């Protein structure tokens, strides 16, 4: 951990120890602006023994858990939140998070920074930096305490890293059938990074639009989410583009060249269900993803967690799976007649396999809430991957051969 993370941790500890946290009830009792400082964090450790394999919880991580090493950087997070309430309608919030980023640094990142206006009980408007509302357990993948498991489904949410945007959202809600129906519309400039095959991909001109519909009942919660991220700068491999141009006399090559545009889009559709009655709880999530990044990819994912609470203990089982394959596009070229054509054939195979993914995880663990705002989680996951763009080999390249291994995780999650 670098100096920036250490300073940030010291700030959080000082805020907690000096009592700068303000209870929400105080906001309504005192006139003027009231401020509150809150925080959250995860201290995690993970281990596996699969040779030439690095496990990542999300594709915006460069490192990952190497074989034979107890890795504490993969899941560890520290966050600090500042809330200001001006009156019953106006408030502001800012949140900074320190975790290992795509450059293996711990520099705190501003993940939330918005102003909120609440004109009535049925409407809310925010403007600033926010996160896409796609999670069942909360509005962020970084607050580990709100999740039953050691981490959100890596097979599903680990691929959705473009989940922060600078823009605005509007939320409308109304009682419906002994529950609360909520509609959220949002849009703005996309932020996020991806590390894959030794390269960092950062969006330069991405735009996000989306909507979420929630129904929140006493025992049952339902969520339908849709989002679309579009960028005007397509990152097509220049060598592939030049190769298709030089071979455009072949019908297939000419047709493939005509399909390439100067923009790309990632679309997401998700359906989630959470149910809790007494000690029992169940969660189901399904997603559909389309990546119009040439030569275009389509995929889906599912996740499920079942748990049973026994006092402060909560044993659980979990399952997730995701598949992403390229859209089938024909490129029949004569091999062995020209070095340039042979290079194009090899480049096409690399492009179509660039982000192919077929992986599932079966896990079991236990959560122990040993304090009011802290929980210890122990979890074992069996990971089976035919091919994976979430896992990396030791050279930082995607996994294109089968892997089968067990990942052991322990996390200490807290909020204050």
N, C-alpha and C positions, 0 to 999 in steps of 0.2 A: 504494500500500500504506500502511495506517495505522500508527500507533505500536504498536498491539498486535501486529501481525505482525512489526514490526522487533524488538521486545523478545523475542518468541518465537524468532525466528531467531537472535538473539544467544545465547539460552539453549542452543539446540541446538549452535551452533558452540563455545561454551565447554565443553559436555559432551564434545564430540568431541575438542577440542584438549587438554583436561586429562586425557584417558584414563579417563573414568568408565565406559566400556563394559567389561563383565566377560565373559570368555569362558565359555561354558556348562560347559566342563570344570571350571572352578574351583568350581562349585556342589557337586560331589560330593567335592571334595578338602578343603574347609574346613568346620568345624562352625558351627552357628548360621545366622542369616538372611544370605543373600547377595543383593546387588542388582546389577542390570544396567541400563544406559541405552543404548537403541538409537534410531535414527531413520531417516527416509526422506524423500525429497522429489522434486519435479519442477519444473524450470524450463522452461516451455513458451512457444512463440510460434506464432501461427496467422494466416493471411491469406486473404482472398477478395475478389472485386470485384463481387459480386452486389448490385445496388441495393436499398435498403429491406429488407435481410435481416440478421438476427443469428443466427449459429450458436451453439448451446449444447450442451455435452457432456452436460448433464442438466437436467431441468426444475426443479431447485431453484436454478438460477442466474437472476439477474435481467438481467444484462448480455448477454454473448455477444460474438462476434467481428463487428464492424461492417465494412461494405464499405470497402475502401481503407485499412484500418488494420492494422498489425501488433499484435495483441493478445497480451499476456503474462499476463493475469489469468485467462483461460479455463481453462487446463490446469495452472497453477502450484499446487503444494501443498507444505506443509512439515509433517512429523509427528514426534512424539517419543514414545517408549515407555519405560515404567519397569516392570521385572520384578523380583519378589521371590520367592525360593524359601525356604521355612521348613524343609522336610524332603522326603523322597521322595514324600509324599502331598499336601502343602499348598503352594500358591503363589498369588500375586496378580499382576495386570497392569493397568496404566492407560495409555491412549493419548490424546493430544491432537493435533488436526489443525487447521492454519490454512490456509484457502482462502477465496476470495471466496464469501460466502454469499448467501442470498436478499435480504439487505439491502445488498449491495455492501460489506460489511465483512469484515475479516480477523481478527476476534476468534477466538482458539483455542477449539475446541469439544471437549469430552470425548466421544470416540466409543467408547472401550472403558474399562471399569472393573469388574473382576470378581475373585472368589476362585474358585480351582479346587481340587477334591479328586479325587485319583486313587487309589481303593482297591485297584486291581489293574491288570494289563496289559490287561484287556478292558473296563474301564469308566472314565468320566470325567464329573464333574459340575461345573457352573459356575453361579454366581449373581451378578447385577450387570447392567451395561450391556454389550451385545454387538451384533454385526451378524448379519443373516440370512445363512445359509450357502447362497448360490445361485451362486457364481462358481466356474468351473473352475480359474482360475489362482491363486487365493488366497482369503482370507477378507475381502477389502476391495476396493472399487473405487478407493481412494485411493493405493494403493502401486503406482505406475506401473511400477516396475522389474520386477515379476513378469510383466508383460504383454509379449508380443512387439511389439504395435502401440503407436502413440502414446497411445492411450486405449482403454478397453473399448468394445464396440459401443455407440455412442450411440443407434442405432435401437432396441436392446433394453434395455440396462441404464440408458440415460438416462432412462427413464420409471419406473424402480423406485427411487424415492428414499426411500420409507418402509422403509428397510432396517436401522434401528437400533431396538433395543427394550431396555427395562428388565425383566428377568425371570430365567429360568433355562433351562438346557438340559442334556440328558443324552446322552452318546455311548457306544455299545456297539460293539465290534469283535471280529472272529473271522477266522482264516485260512480262505480258501475258494478252491479251484482255482488254486493257485500265486499267489494274490493276497490282499488283505485286504478283507473286507466290513465296512462301517461304517454304523451307523444312528444318526442324531441326531434327537432330539425337542426342540422348543423352544417357548417361549411367554412372553408378557409384554406390557407396555404399549408401544405403537408410538410412535416418534419420527420426525419428518421434516417437510419443507416442500415446497410446490410453488408456482411462480410462473407464472401464466397469465392472459392478457387483463387485465393491469394490476393483478391482485390476488394477495395471498399467502394460501395455504391451509395452515394448521397444524392438525394433529390435536389435539383437546383430550381426547378420551376413546377413543383407538384401542387395540385389543387385537390382538395378533398370535399366531397359532398356526401351527406348521409342522413339517415333517419332511424329512429328507434321507437318501437311501441312496447310498452310494459303493461302488464296487468299484475297488480300486487295484492294478494289475498292474505288471509290469516295463516293458512298452511301452504298455499300454492302460489308460486311466482312464475310468470311466463314472460319471455322476452323475444322479440323479433327485431333483428338488426340488419340494416343494409348500408353499405358504404362503397364509394367509388373514388379511387385516387387516380388522377391523370397528370402526366407530365408532358411537356412539349419538346422534350429532348430525349429521343430514343437512343439507348446505348447499344445499338447493333454493332457487332464486331466489324471494324473497318475492313479487315482481311476477308471476312465472309461477304461483305457488300461488294468489294472489288472483284472477288472470285465469281460471284453471280453475274456481275457486269461483263466480265471477260468471256463468260460461258453463255451469255444470253442468246447465242445462236441456237442452243439446245432448247426445245420448247419448255421443259420443266424448269430450267434455270431462269428463262425469261419470265415465266409465270411467277416464280418465287420472288424475283427481283421486283416485280410490279406490286407485290403485296406489302412491301416494306414502306412504312410511313415515318414521319418525323415526330410521332407521339406514341405514347404507350399508356395502358390503363390496367389497374388492378381492381377488381370488383369482389366484394365480400357479401355473402348472405348467411346469416346465422339465426338459429332457433334454439332457445334454451328453456329448460324447465327445472325449477327447484321446488322440492316438497319436503316439509318437515312436520312431523306429528310426534309429540312426546320425545322419546329418545331416538326415534328413527329419522333419518334424513336421506334424501336421494336427489341426485343431480344428473341431468342429461343435456348434452349439447351436440348440435349438428351444424356443420358449416359447408358452404359451397364457395369455391374460389375460382375465378377466371383471371389469368394473367396474360394480357395482350402485349407481352414483350416478345418480340419476334424470336422464334417462330410460333409463339403463343402456347400457353399451357392451361390445362384445366385440372381441377382437383376437388377433393372433398375430405371431410374429417368428421370424426365422432369422438365424444368423450363421455364418460359416466363415472360417478363416484357414489358409493353407498356407505353409510356410516351408522353406528349405534353408540349412543353416549351412555357411559356407566360412571356417574359421578363426574369427576374431573378428567376421566379418561374417555377417549373417543376413537376406538379402532375403526378402520375403514379399508375398503378395497376400491381400486380404481382401474380404469381401462381407457385407452385412447388409441386412435389410428388415423393416419392421414395418407392420402395418395395424390400425387401430382404427376401427370403425364403430358407430353407435348401433343398439340393438335396434329393429327396425321396430315402431312403434306408430302406430296410425291416429288422426288428428285432422282430420276433415273439418268445416270451419266455413264458413259463407257469408261471403265477403269483400265489403266495400263496403257493408254494411247497418248497421254500428255501429262507431264509432271504437274502442270497447273490444274488440270482437271482432277488428278489424284489428290492434290492439296485441298481442292474444294470439297471433294467427297469426305475427306477426313474432317475438315472444318464444319461441314454440315452435321456429321455425326456428333461432334462435340457440342454444337449449338443446340441440337434437339435433346441431348442428354444433360444439358447444363444444370437444370434444376429439377430433374426427375427425382421422385421421392416415393417410397413405399415402406412404411414403418409402423409398427404398433408396439404398445407398452402395456404390460399387465403389472399392477403394483398392489402392495398391501403395507399397512403401517398403522401407527397409533399417534394420536395427539393427546398431550397431557397439559391441561391448563392449570399449572401449579401456582399461578398468581392471577390477580384480577385482570391485568393487561399484558400477560406474557404466557407463551405456550411453547412447549418443547415437542418436536415432531421427529419420529423415527420412521423411515420408509425404505422398502426394498422394491426395485422395479426390474422386471425382466424385459429387456428391449430386444426386439427382433426387427432387423432392417434388411430388406432385399437390396435396397439402394437408398441413399439418404443425402439430402442437402443441408440437414441440420447437424448431423455428425460430420466431423472432419477427420482426415488422416493427419499424421504428424507433420506433413508438409503444408497443411492448411487447405487441402483440396477436398471436394465432396467425395463421399464414399460411394463407389460404384460396384462394390462386391458385397456379398452377404456378411452381416455381423450379428452375433447373438451373445449377449452378456447380461450380467446383473449389476445394477447400479445401487449402491448403498448411500443413503442420505440422512443427515441429521441437521435440523435447523432449530435455532432459538429465535422466535418471533416476538416482537413487543411493540406496543404503542404507548405513548404518554402525552 
